[in-house]
Amino acid sequence: MAEIRWLEVSMVVDGELAEAVAEVLDRFASNGVVIESNVRSLSDEDEGTPEGPVKVYGYLCVDEHLEENRTRLEEALWHLGQIQPLPKAEFKYLEDEDWMAAWKKHYHPIEIGEKLLIVPAWLKPRNLRRIAVKIDPSMAFGTGTHPSTQLCLELLETYVSPGQPVIDVGCGSGILSIAALKLGASHALGVDIDNAAIKSTHENGSANDVDAAIETGLGSVEEILKGNFSIRQAPLVLANILAPVIIRLFKTGLADLMEPGGIIILAGILDTQSEGVSGMAIQCGLEFVEQRQIGDWMALVFKQG
């Protein structure tokens, strides 16, 4: 009989909570976290369109630290639940040979906009009419399931300038930088303050054969403006973070990353926060272009005058 070595932890939540729950699970789970979308097919050629709640799950190693890790995980989820109510986590033991198959089970490609297809790294895309972006969903961020990421990806189809660079502030998994390159950008500078994000961006870039065109490093707006990287400005700037962080970054020169006439896509913004972000962008001399929304989440587009 195979040895039981993994404790699966899972929760089913609304899409907007998925990445927050995944970030908590990722602190304790071995080999990463999965965000699994339910999908429906719109046609015989549809790879799958996300629908309804999503399942977030990871695996705790069954060892001498299991009870401590489980207790700390449940405490962290309790604190998250004080911000927005969460369902109770489910726990299930798995035998060693079963956990990898369970980890990958039911993770489907996601169609975004008119052109893009987000594909788990181990699957071969079947819809060759779309541009495939391969992402390892074991990372807790940037898998394409969050509304903010989907909004950014849709907007990239409109605003990427072929042959021109982009700057991605808070690059996470690198999904936006990779998509921009596959849509025709010449170079992507993706910065983040998390070492795990830099590693993930490199790995996902390599899986998509665009690693040579992605420049990554620790830092944020100030490091770019200081000249720590190969470019200081771009015609397209991306910031899919959180509204309070975006407002703070504007105060440190976020708008200065845009070339004259350039575009910035801002996301990670709840509809109740959009007025504050827009006000700061306008104070920095930017002109409003458009906004898009999924549920409570918004993406805002501004132009440098």
Phi, psi and omega per residue, in radians:
M1 nan 2.381 -3.119
A2 -1.216 2.596 -3.136
E3 -1.355 2.388 3.058
I4 -1.369 2.061 -3.041
R5 -2.230 -0.062 -3.066
W6 -2.346 2.451 3.018
L7 -1.960 1.939 3.124
E8 -1.370 2.304 3.073
V9 -2.030 2.201 -3.095
S10 -2.441 2.651 3.052
M11 -2.517 2.518 3.044
V12 -1.903 2.069 -3.029
V13 -2.366 2.947 3.004
D14 -1.133 2.661 -3.080
G15 -0.973 -0.608 -3.073
E16 -1.254 -0.311 3.111
L17 -1.664 -0.176 -2.960
A18 -1.031 -0.824 -3.057
E19 -1.261 -0.531 3.071
A20 -1.152 -0.759 3.089
V21 -1.138 -0.725 -3.141
A22 -1.087 -0.655 3.131
E23 -1.094 -0.675 3.100
V24 -1.177 -0.838 -3.138
L25 -1.044 -0.636 -3.055
D26 -1.136 -0.350 3.105
R27 -1.189 -0.427 -3.014
F28 -2.109 -0.350 -3.015
A29 -1.424 2.451 3.040
S30 -1.403 2.440 3.042
N31 1.114 0.506 2.968
G32 1.534 -3.035 -3.047
V33 -2.279 2.568 3.101
V34 -1.982 2.376 2.966
I35 -1.959 1.958 -2.998
E36 -1.915 2.131 3.142
S37 -1.634 2.505 2.875
N38 -1.362 2.515 -3.099
V39 -2.326 2.803 2.972
R40 -2.333 2.591 -3.137
S41 -1.670 2.216 -3.138
L42 -1.502 -0.349 3.120
S43 -2.794 3.077 3.137
D44 -1.125 -0.418 -3.100
E45 -1.748 0.018 -3.129
D46 -1.358 2.174 3.131
E47 -1.256 -0.285 -3.123
G48 2.271 2.222 3.132
T49 -1.941 2.237 -3.094
P50 -1.074 2.490 -3.076
E51 -2.665 2.358 3.013
G52 1.270 -2.845 -3.101
P53 -1.183 2.851 3.137
V54 -2.137 2.715 3.102
K55 -1.788 2.292 3.083
V56 -2.012 2.220 -3.136
Y57 -2.634 2.719 3.111
G58 -2.651 -3.082 -3.004
Y59 -2.327 2.191 3.038
L60 -1.617 2.353 3.102
C61 -1.260 2.323 3.111
V62 -1.442 1.699 3.134
D63 -2.570 -2.886 -3.073
E64 -1.191 -0.238 -3.139
H65 -1.720 0.038 -3.009
L66 -1.022 -0.904 -3.068
E67 -1.099 -0.701 3.097
E68 -1.097 -0.807 -3.127
N69 -1.136 -0.695 3.133
R70 -1.115 -0.750 3.128
T71 -1.093 -0.780 -3.138
R72 -1.146 -0.673 3.103
L73 -1.097 -0.808 -3.128
E74 -1.116 -0.615 3.085
E75 -1.149 -0.747 -3.140
A76 -1.128 -0.696 3.099
L77 -1.174 -0.620 3.094
W78 -1.065 -0.792 3.139
H79 -1.102 -0.720 3.089
L80 -1.088 -0.646 -3.140
G81 -1.177 -0.298 3.065
Q82 -1.298 -0.390 3.090
I83 -1.424 -0.791 3.073
Q84 -2.599 2.288 -3.033
P85 -0.950 2.431 3.132
L86 -2.151 2.630 3.002
P87 -1.258 2.900 3.117
K88 -1.278 2.386 3.106
A89 -1.199 2.521 3.082
E90 -1.827 2.463 -3.115
F91 -2.150 2.372 -3.133
K92 -2.574 2.277 3.115
Y93 -1.407 2.489 3.131
L94 -2.255 2.567 3.012
E95 -1.301 2.756 -2.988
D96 -1.014 -0.746 -3.044
E97 -1.351 -0.202 -3.092
D98 -1.569 -0.352 -2.899
W99 -1.241 -0.636 -3.114
M100 -1.180 -0.710 3.092
A101 -1.111 -0.699 3.122
A102 -1.156 -0.637 -3.121
W103 -1.056 -0.668 -3.062
K104 -1.648 -0.151 -3.011
K105 -1.101 2.314 2.988
H106 1.221 0.221 3.070
Y107 -1.449 2.057 -2.990
H108 -1.903 2.688 2.973
P109 -1.089 2.687 -3.118
I110 -2.190 2.142 3.053
E111 -1.424 2.333 3.141
I112 -2.200 2.259 3.086
G113 1.040 -2.543 -3.097
E114 -1.695 -0.299 -2.955
K115 -2.160 -0.515 -2.901
L116 -1.664 2.655 3.065
L117 -2.412 2.022 3.106
I118 -1.550 2.144 -2.972
V119 -2.164 2.294 2.987
P120 -0.973 2.477 -2.968
A121 -1.015 -0.477 -3.064
W122 -1.552 -0.086 -3.119
L123 -1.751 2.581 3.035
K124 -1.655 2.142 -3.118
P125 -1.102 2.410 3.124
R126 -1.686 -0.491 -3.110
N127 -1.518 1.625 -3.054
L128 -1.348 -0.091 3.111
R129 -1.433 -0.225 3.101
R130 -1.845 2.771 3.123
I131 -1.517 2.008 -3.071
A132 -1.454 2.294 3.010
V133 -2.042 1.926 -3.099
K134 -1.500 2.181 -3.121
I135 -2.286 2.355 3.070
D136 -1.410 1.875 -3.074
P137 -1.365 0.170 3.031
S138 -1.279 -0.313 3.061
M139 -1.351 2.648 -3.039
A140 -1.511 0.026 -3.098
F141 -2.409 2.669 2.998
G142 1.154 0.744 -3.134
T143 -1.650 -0.153 -3.128
G144 1.672 -0.035 -3.140
T145 -1.517 -0.410 -3.086
H146 -1.331 2.437 -3.139
P147 -0.950 -0.645 -3.130
S148 -1.107 -0.749 3.121
T149 -1.147 -0.717 3.116
Q150 -1.095 -0.717 3.111
L151 -1.087 -0.766 3.122
C152 -1.079 -0.765 -3.136
L153 -1.085 -0.729 3.089
E154 -1.065 -0.762 -3.105
L155 -1.204 -0.523 3.091
L156 -1.018 -0.637 3.141
E157 -1.036 -0.534 -3.118
T158 -1.499 -0.646 -2.885
Y159 -1.920 -0.126 3.047
V160 -1.183 2.271 3.081
S161 -1.727 1.981 -3.131
P162 -0.939 2.333 3.121
G163 1.437 0.066 -3.120
Q164 -2.033 2.673 -3.119
P165 -1.413 2.876 3.020
V166 -2.300 2.699 3.023
I167 -2.064 2.243 -3.090
D168 -2.051 1.828 -3.098
V169 -1.601 2.037 -3.022
G170 1.419 1.078 -2.912
C171 -1.280 -0.341 3.102
G172 1.025 -2.103 -3.138
S173 -1.386 -0.157 -3.066
G174 1.543 0.104 -3.026
I175 -1.045 -0.677 -3.113
L176 -1.281 -0.725 3.103
S177 -1.070 -0.774 -3.133
I178 -1.113 -0.800 3.134
A179 -1.078 -0.708 3.127
A180 -1.074 -0.734 3.119
L181 -1.136 -0.721 -3.139
K182 -1.226 -0.356 3.068
L183 -1.559 0.017 3.010
G184 2.098 -0.071 3.089
A185 -1.079 2.599 -3.076
S186 -1.498 -0.504 -3.010
H187 -2.756 2.492 3.102
A188 -2.241 2.154 3.001
L189 -1.758 1.975 3.127
G190 -2.026 2.067 -3.135
V191 -2.040 2.685 3.117
D192 -2.745 2.777 3.118
I193 -1.651 0.070 -3.104
D194 -1.988 2.131 3.115
N195 -1.015 -0.624 3.141
A196 -1.087 -0.605 3.117
A197 -1.169 -0.714 3.124
I198 -1.094 -0.786 3.116
K199 -1.073 -0.788 -3.121
S200 -1.121 -0.692 3.130
T201 -1.094 -0.748 3.090
H202 -1.073 -0.812 -3.081
E203 -1.144 -0.774 3.130
N204 -1.205 -0.601 3.071
G205 -1.091 -0.731 3.114
S206 -1.130 -0.717 3.135
A207 -1.099 -0.434 -3.134
N208 -1.769 0.120 3.121
D209 1.032 0.573 3.086
V210 -2.178 0.212 -3.058
D211 -1.012 -0.593 -3.113
A212 -1.162 -0.380 -3.105
A213 -1.718 -0.027 3.125
I214 -1.829 2.198 3.029
E215 -1.889 2.141 -3.104
T216 -2.248 2.751 3.097
G217 -3.128 2.811 3.096
L218 -1.212 2.372 3.092
G219 2.581 -3.030 -3.141
S220 -2.621 -2.603 -3.047
V221 -1.025 -0.826 -3.057
E222 -1.073 -0.718 -3.136
E223 -1.150 -0.633 3.102
I224 -1.161 -0.806 -3.106
L225 -1.176 -0.460 3.095
K226 -1.289 -0.208 -3.139
G227 1.575 0.398 3.131
N228 -1.258 -0.207 -3.106
F229 -2.214 3.112 -2.997
S230 -1.266 -0.401 3.116
I231 -2.293 2.661 3.093
R232 -1.971 -0.292 -3.127
Q233 -2.472 2.795 3.075
A234 -2.670 2.744 3.085
P235 -1.241 -0.271 3.095
L236 -2.391 2.192 3.126
V237 -2.106 2.422 -3.117
L238 -2.108 2.387 3.066
A239 -2.514 1.559 3.102
N240 -1.771 1.459 -3.028
I241 -2.211 -1.979 3.036
L242 -2.458 2.648 -3.047
A243 -0.965 -0.841 3.141
P244 -1.071 -0.595 3.118
V245 -1.225 -0.719 3.111
I246 -1.045 -0.787 3.126
I247 -1.061 -0.746 3.117
R248 -1.126 -0.695 -3.126
L249 -1.188 -0.567 3.044
F250 -1.032 -0.623 -3.131
K251 -1.239 -0.325 3.122
T252 -1.826 0.146 3.006
G253 1.919 0.363 -3.122
L254 -0.941 -0.740 -3.117
A255 -1.150 -0.417 -3.133
D256 -1.264 -0.196 3.072
L257 -1.323 -0.232 -3.085
M258 -1.549 2.326 3.007
E259 -1.199 2.772 3.054
P260 -0.929 2.245 -3.079
G261 1.410 0.052 -3.082
G262 -1.300 2.937 -3.099
I263 -2.037 2.484 2.994
I264 -2.194 2.339 3.068
I265 -1.869 2.126 -3.106
L266 -2.006 2.315 -3.141
A267 -2.589 3.121 -2.972
G268 1.502 0.460 -2.974
I269 -2.029 2.110 3.001
L270 -1.274 2.645 -3.084
D271 -1.026 -0.520 3.112
T272 -1.274 -0.223 -3.114
Q273 -1.805 -0.124 -2.999
S274 -1.125 -0.611 -3.119
E275 -1.105 -0.717 3.126
G276 -1.144 -0.719 3.116
V277 -1.165 -0.784 3.139
S278 -1.070 -0.731 3.126
G279 -1.055 -0.723 3.125
M280 -1.190 -0.699 3.120
A281 -1.074 -0.745 -3.140
I282 -1.171 -0.659 3.066
Q283 -1.032 -0.521 -3.137
C284 -1.510 0.139 3.058
G285 1.536 0.249 -3.116
L286 -1.591 2.693 3.129
E287 -1.901 2.319 3.126
F288 -1.176 2.373 3.123
V289 -1.945 -0.974 -3.141
E290 -2.879 2.923 3.022
Q291 -2.406 2.642 3.052
R292 -2.343 2.720 -3.010
Q293 -2.526 2.443 2.957
I294 -2.267 2.020 -3.086
G295 1.057 -2.234 -3.141
D296 -1.551 -0.046 -3.021
W297 -1.758 2.474 -3.086
M298 -2.248 2.667 2.941
A299 -2.156 2.380 -3.094
L300 -2.071 2.463 3.123
V301 -2.086 2.285 3.097
F302 -2.253 2.772 -3.133
K303 -2.146 2.475 3.052
Q304 -1.397 2.217 -3.112
G305 -1.238 nan nan
